[in-house]
Each structure stands twice: as structure tokens, then as C-alpha cells.
Amino acid sequence: MAGFLQYSINLFLRPRVALRELLGDPRRVGFGFLGVLILAAVYFIGISIHIALNVMHIPKFLVLDIPAEQYYSYERFFILPVGLAGTILTSGVIRLAARGWNEEGNFEDLFALLGFSMIVIAVVIGLPDLVIGILVGTGILTPRGWEYVGPHVWLGTLWYLLLMILAVKEAERLSWGKSLLLALVGFVANGTVQFIFIR
């Protein structure tokens, strides 16, 4: 577990080093899964606290046929399979698109790096959402409507996109331009899954 913790710290301080070292670790796929699991756990706890404190907002633009008032009660249970499916889809789409340029990369490496990078979303978006929910629920913070789409959401999303580009660069050994293009394709694929299920 010490290796996982060191990779996690480096993901924030020296992301390229963290991803390169992770590629050489035989436990990388498990660590990729653990990254998705951590994200799901943070959101499960956060959503559960929001529900308990009665500060869960009502989602808009639902795709699934679940009553809006009950949506988050369900979402906290399908966030892990959706996160896993999104990471698998993203890895698969990027790997298939990269095959024309590179036969060196593989699905497992992409999954490991992209899944592990979800820790950034858990820390930069998930933990602040959890704290905001507690502060609103206890009356310390008055809700103004921007709390759950604040700067932390944009920062976390952009940061993860940058990590996606770096992950493609490291796993596929492609140029920066090709890595950017493939990361954007994967970002759209994952975003589509998230749009359907996650609010």
C-alpha cells in the first residue's frame, strides 16, 4: 500500500513521474481499479451525507427514468459500475483509435493510468462537494446555487483532462498532438457515459 500512496502523492506533485512509475508496476491494473473505487467511495459517502442532512439538490435533465427526488439515492449505488464502465470504455476507445499509429500500447496500461488518475477527481471535486454539503447541511454556509458547479468542478475536470493527455502519451508513446487528440476522443466517450448516469 505504500507504493499506492507514493504514486497518489506524486500524481499531484509530479504527475508524469507517477504515471511512468505506475506503468512499470505489476500491480498497475489493480491500482487503476482502486482509483475508480476511491472516487466511488468518496461520492457514496458524500451523497449519503447530503441525503442525511437533507441538502441534496434536485437534478435536472435526467436521462434515466428515475424520479428526480430519488435520483441520488440510486446514484450512490451505481456510481462505481458507471465509473468503471466509463474508464473501460475510455481505455478501449483510445486503444482502438491509437492502433493505427502505434502497436506498442495496450488496454491494461491505459486502464491503469486513467483509472488511477480518478483520484484527482475524488480529491479536487469529490471532497470539496462533501465538505460543501456538510457546511450547507449544518447551516454554516448558505446555499447560493453555485456550490456544486463551482471552480473546484472546473479545476478537477480540466486537471483530469490534462492527466488523460499525459496518460495517453505515456501508455501509447505518441506525440503530444496525437495524445491530445486521443485524450479528447476518450474524454467525449467517458463524458457521454457520465452524462447519462451521473448528476
Secondary structure, DSSP 4 states (H G I P E B T S, - for coil): -HHHHHHHHHHHH-HHHHHHHHHT-TTHHHHHHHHHHHHHHHHHHHHHHHHHTT-PPPP-S--SSS-GGGHHHHHHHHHHHHHHHHHHHHHHHHHHHHTTT-SS--HHHHHHHHHHTHHHHIIIIIHHHHHHHHHHHTTSS---S-GGGSHHHHHHHHHHHHHHHHHHHHHH---HHHHHHHHHHHHHHHHHHHHHH--
